[in-house]
Amino acid sequence: MHSDTRSPVADLVARRHAEGSEPGRRGDGARLALVIEGGSARGVYSHGMVAALEDLGLLHCFDAVYGSSAGALNGAWLLCGRAVVSRRAWQADVVRRVIAPARALRGGHVVDTRYLVHAVYERIVPMDFPAILANPVTFHPIGTDSADGSAVDLHPHIGDVASLQCALRASACMPILAGRPVTLAERRYVDAGLSEPVPIRTALAQGATHALVLRTRRIDETPSTPSPLERRVVTRFLSRHAPGVVGSWLARADQYDRDEHVMANHPAILQIRPPAGSPTVGRIARDERLLLRALDLGRAATAEALSDCVIPTPRP
């Protein structure tokens, strides 16, 4: 794909990469955001996508990374330079400890985000938290405020490793599955997917002129409609533990459609999706072969979409 047919986003990435421009020291007047969709286990697709960005050495081209839920976790892996090696986190022995439906029968959480952040990310597949804090590409995990259901950029509340870890848990705190809201800076948050599963509104509101959006749904894949039972159970849980979120949760399908319209029609937004025919990955999928296959598909799709942004180094 040549520059005259390339999207404005790919063009900007290619120019910045060729020039070696660095965040905070640019002269092009643009603000390029990396926006990463959530989706719990479906986030394995965007993990593969950020691994491809790491392969291509393109992180320095962005000014900010915005992520919702699993998208925030994957953004963190990219920002600390460990997106590729953290493939290990999707292997069965790790996933089946983090996601365990049988725990619900014993009163536990189906998705254990505390174990994920404080055991997996500290010991099993170490995440370099200080590197995220020090990165000049700013990190913006999104959470849903339990009091009013609004999407909140948690960046201003992150100042050290402990608050960063808390923000990751807050962004991925799925109602019922992951337990009660997570408290950060005296506010309580639940999963970003309830207010802004693709954090494009926040990125644009904060001045993004261009955005690369990593999606975890195929173009033919839309959010499922909750069954009457799920509607009653989730509404009851939210009414008790996050009353301000009920309206956002019930209206999320309409908001999803509005966001899709914005992304499809904005001249400087480039979306990368899982390719047609890719397997559907459920929120609590645990099959290692399925997950690693999805990761590889996301990685390949991104490499194909952006490979011409990188000028190969001539071999001697």
C-alpha positions in Angstrom: 0.0 0.0 0.0 1.5 3.3 -1.1 1.4 6.6 0.8 -1.1 8.1 -1.7 -3.7 5.4 -0.8 -2.6 4.8 2.8 -4.9 6.0 5.6 -4.0 9.3 7.4 -3.2 7.2 10.5 -0.8 4.9 8.7 0.8 7.8 6.9 1.4 9.6 10.3 2.8 6.4 11.8 5.1 5.9 8.8 6.4 9.5 8.9 7.0 9.4 12.6 8.8 6.1 12.5 11.0 7.2 9.6 11.9 10.4 11.4 12.4 8.7 14.7 10.2 11.3 16.4 9.6 10.9 20.1 6.5 11.8 22.3 6.7 15.2 23.8 9.2 16.4 21.2 7.3 16.4 17.9 6.7 19.2 15.5 3.8 17.8 13.4 0.9 19.2 15.4 -0.8 15.8 15.6 -1.8 13.8 18.6 -1.9 10.1 17.8 -3.8 7.8 20.2 -3.7 4.0 20.4 -7.2 2.9 21.5 -7.7 -0.7 22.6 -11.0 -2.4 22.9 -11.8 -4.6 25.9 -13.7 -7.8 26.1 -12.2 -10.0 28.9 -10.8 -13.2 27.3 -11.7 -11.7 23.9 -8.9 -9.3 24.6 -6.5 -12.0 23.5 -7.0 -10.6 20.0 -5.8 -7.1 21.0 -2.9 -8.7 22.9 -1.7 -10.2 19.6 -2.2 -6.8 18.0 0.0 -4.9 20.5 2.6 -7.7 20.2 2.7 -6.8 16.5 3.2 -3.1 17.3 6.1 -4.2 19.5 7.5 -6.4 16.8 7.4 -3.4 14.4 8.9 -1.0 16.9 6.1 1.5 16.5 5.2 2.4 20.1 7.2 5.6 20.0 4.9 6.9 17.2 2.0 7.2 19.6 1.4 10.0 22.1 -1.0 8.1 24.4 -2.5 4.7 24.9 -6.2 4.3 25.9 -7.5 1.0 27.0 -10.7 -0.5 28.4 -10.7 -3.6 30.6 -8.6 -6.2 28.8 -7.5 -3.4 26.5 -6.0 -1.6 29.4 -4.0 -4.7 30.4 -2.7 -5.1 26.9 -1.8 -1.5 26.6 0.2 -1.9 29.8 2.1 -4.8 28.3 3.0 -2.7 25.3 4.1 0.2 27.3 6.5 -1.9 29.4 8.0 -3.6 26.3 6.8 -7.1 27.2 3.9 -7.6 24.9 5.5 -10.4 23.0 6.9 -12.4 26.0 3.6 -12.1 27.9 2.0 -14.5 25.5 2.7 -16.9 28.3 -0.2 -15.3 30.3 -2.7 -17.0 27.9 -1.4 -20.6 28.5 -3.8 -23.0 30.2 -2.1 -23.1 33.6 -2.4 -19.4 34.0 -5.8 -18.8 32.4 -7.5 -21.5 34.3 -6.3 -20.0 37.6 -7.5 -16.5 36.6 -10.8 -17.7 35.1 -12.5 -20.4 37.0 -16.3 -20.7 36.7 -16.4 -23.4 39.4 -15.3 -20.8 42.0 -18.7 -19.3 41.9 -20.1 -22.5 43.4 -18.0 -21.8 46.5 -18.9 -18.1 46.7 -15.7 -17.0 44.9 -15.1 -14.8 41.8 -15.2 -16.4 38.4 -12.5 -13.9 37.3 -9.8 -13.2 39.9 -8.3 -9.9 38.9 -6.4 -9.6 42.2 -4.5 -12.9 41.4 -4.0 -11.7 37.8 -2.4 -8.4 38.8 -0.6 -9.3 42.0 0.5 -12.9 41.2 0.6 -13.4 37.5 1.9 -9.9 36.7 4.3 -9.8 39.6 5.8 -13.3 39.6 4.6 -15.7 36.8 4.7 -13.3 33.8 6.3 -10.2 35.3 5.0 -6.8 34.1 7.5 -4.0 34.4 5.2 -1.5 36.2 8.0 1.2 36.7 8.6 1.2 32.9 4.9 2.0 32.3 5.1 4.9 34.8 8.2 6.2 33.2 7.1 5.9 29.5 6.7 9.2 27.8 3.7 7.7 25.9 1.0 8.3 28.5 -1.3 5.5 29.8 -5.0 6.1 30.1 -6.9 3.0 31.5 -10.6 3.7 31.6 -13.0 2.8 34.4 -16.7 3.1 34.9 -17.7 5.3 37.9 -20.0 3.3 40.1 -21.8 6.4 41.3 -22.9 7.8 38.0 -22.0 5.3 35.3 -19.6 7.7 33.5 -16.4 6.6 31.7 -13.4 8.0 33.6 -9.8 8.3 32.5 -7.9 6.9 35.5 -4.6 8.4 34.3 -4.7 11.3 36.8 -4.9 8.9 39.7 -1.9 6.8 38.8 1.3 7.9 40.5 3.1 4.8 41.7 3.0 1.0 41.2 0.3 0.4 43.7 -2.1 2.9 42.1 -1.3 1.6 38.6 -2.1 -1.9 39.7 -5.3 -0.7 41.3 -6.3 1.1 38.0 -5.7 -2.1 36.0 -8.0 -4.0 38.4 -10.6 -1.2 38.3 -10.7 -1.1 34.5 -11.3 -4.9 34.3 -13.7 -5.3 37.3 -16.6 -7.1 35.5 -19.8 -7.0 37.6 -20.6 -10.3 39.3 -17.8 -12.2 37.5 -14.9 -10.2 39.2 -16.8 -9.1 42.3 -17.5 -5.7 43.8 -16.2 -2.3 42.5 -12.5 -1.4 43.0 -11.7 1.8 45.0 -9.2 4.2 43.6 -8.6 7.7 44.9 -11.8 7.5 47.0 -14.0 6.6 44.0 -15.4 3.1 43.2 -15.1 1.7 39.7 -16.3 -1.2 37.7 -15.4 -2.6 34.2 -14.9 0.0 31.5 -17.0 -2.1 29.2 -20.1 -0.8 30.9 -19.5 2.8 29.8 -16.9 2.8 27.0 -15.7 -0.6 25.7 -13.8 1.2 22.9 -12.4 4.3 24.6 -12.5 6.4 21.5 -14.8 9.2 22.9 -12.3 9.8 25.7 -9.3 9.9 23.3 -11.1 12.4 21.0 -12.3 14.5 23.9 -8.7 14.8 25.1 -7.4 16.1 21.8 -6.5 13.1 19.7 -6.3 14.1 16.0 -5.6 10.6 14.8 -6.4 7.2 16.4 -5.4 3.6 15.7 -8.1 1.5 17.2 -7.5 -2.2 18.0 -10.7 -4.1 18.0 -11.5 -7.5 19.5 -14.7 -8.1 17.5 -14.8 -9.1 13.8 -16.6 -6.6 11.6 -19.6 -9.0 11.4 -19.6 -9.5 15.2 -21.9 -7.4 17.4 -22.5 -7.4 21.2 -25.0 -10.0 22.2 -28.3 -9.0 23.7 -28.6 -10.1 27.4 -31.2 -12.7 28.2 -34.0 -11.7 30.5 -32.3 -13.7 33.3 -29.0 -12.0 32.8 -30.7 -8.6 32.6 -32.4 -9.3 36.0 -29.3 -10.6 37.7 -26.9 -7.9 36.5 -29.4 -5.1 37.2 -29.9 -6.4 40.7 -26.2 -6.6 41.3 -25.5 -3.2 40.0 -28.4 -1.6 41.9 -26.9 -2.9 45.1 -23.1 -2.3 44.4 -22.9 0.3 41.6 -26.3 2.0 41.3 -25.1 4.7 38.9 -24.1 2.1 36.3 -27.5 0.6 35.7 -28.5 3.2 33.1 -25.2 2.9 31.3 -25.4 -0.9 31.2 -28.9 -0.9 29.8 -28.1 1.7 27.2 -24.7 0.3 26.1 -26.0 -1.2 22.9 -27.2 2.2 21.6 -23.9 3.8 22.7 -22.0 1.0 21.0 -23.8 1.9 17.7 -23.0 5.6 18.1 -19.3 4.9 18.7 -19.2 2.5 15.7 -20.7 5.3 13.5 -18.0 7.8 14.8 -15.2 5.4 14.1 -16.4 4.4 10.7 -16.8 8.0 9.5 -13.9 9.8 11.1 -11.3 10.6 8.5 -8.3 10.0 10.8 -9.3 6.8 12.6 -7.9 3.4 11.4 -9.4 0.3 12.9 -7.8 -3.1 12.9 -10.0 -6.1 13.6 -9.7 -9.9 13.8 -10.0 -11.1 10.2 -13.1 -12.6 8.7 -13.6 -16.2 9.8 -11.7 -15.7 13.0 -13.1 -17.8 15.9 -15.5 -16.2 18.3 -13.9 -15.9 21.8 -16.3 -15.8 24.8 -15.7 -13.5 27.8 -14.5 -16.4 30.0 -13.0 -18.6 27.3 -10.2 -20.9 28.7 -9.2 -23.1 25.8 -5.5 -22.6 25.3 -5.5 -23.6 21.6 -8.4 -21.2 20.9 -6.8 -18.3 22.8 -3.3 -18.7 21.3 -4.8 -19.1 17.8 -6.7 -15.8 18.3 -3.6 -14.1 19.6 -1.7 -15.1 16.5 -4.5 -14.0 14.2 -4.5 -10.5 15.9 -0.8 -10.3 15.6 -0.8 -11.2 11.9 -3.7 -8.9 11.1 -1.8 -5.9 12.6 1.5 -6.8 11.0 -0.2 -6.9 7.6 -2.0 -3.6 8.2 1.1 -1.7 9.3 4.1 -3.5 7.8 4.5 -0.9 5.1 4.9 1.8 7.8 8.3 0.3 8.5 11.2 0.7 6.1 13.2 -2.6 6.3 16.8 -2.2 7.3 19.0 -3.2 4.3 21.0 -6.4 4.8 24.8 -6.2 4.1 
